[in-house]
Amino acid sequence: MAEVKPGGAAAAEVSEAAENEVIDMCEDQFALLEKLQNEILLSERDFCENPQEQMVKLCSELEMVVSCYEAKRDKLRETKELEQKWLEEKREALMAACEHAKRLKMAKGKISELSVLQDTKAKIQKMKVYQESLMECLGDILEKHVPFPQNDSSTNKKKKNIAQESDEDLISLNEILELLMNQVLKTPHDPYVTIDNTFWPPYIEMLLRYGLAVRHQENNFKIRLETFC
């Protein structure tokens, strides 16, 4: 059996095959009728002599023609039904295959998106770990080479107590750098940090002097990390 194409094309091929078979059958019947007509013409004389016998013979031949035609008609109808059933099964199989392919494509897309998301999360986590390691290393270096500010120059007990209270409010250089870096990461469009009484002035001057930080052009109480290219 030839491959049936999906959709209207397949139905058209089935109809065309059935039409061709009907045409062939009709041609055969016309040939048989023509043969009978010739026999009738040749037997007109005998028919006139014995009409009853000839009529019985003619009826018998016509019944044979009708029987043959009905048999071929039933066979053609059965073939058509089988073809339509087979075509419907193929159409359903094609639709199921298309749906399955669509589901696989969607699943593949979701897996790809999930893979990219997981990879991105892994990279972010790796960067966080690396940043924490750098901050720890920086803290160790600053603690060793840039100790926390102490004020021992005051001889007056009252002034000493005030200085100690002031020292308790100060933050370390490591904390200042961490604030500056976090500000750049959180708000790149506004990387400035406002200086308050917790920032020890010598730390600010050191950062500005060595090019690690810059002041705001319009506000001297704001600084940001220098852009390193």
NORUR-V238347 format. One record per helix or strand of 2 or more residues. SS is the DSSP state (h for helix, s for strand). FROM is the first residue (numbers start at 1). TO is the last residue. Records with the same first field share a line. If there is no record, write none. Layout:
SS: FROM-TO + FROM-TO
This chain:
h: 8-42 + 44-49 + 51-145 + 157-169 + 173-186 + 188-190 + 201-209
s: 193-194 + 213-215 + 222-225
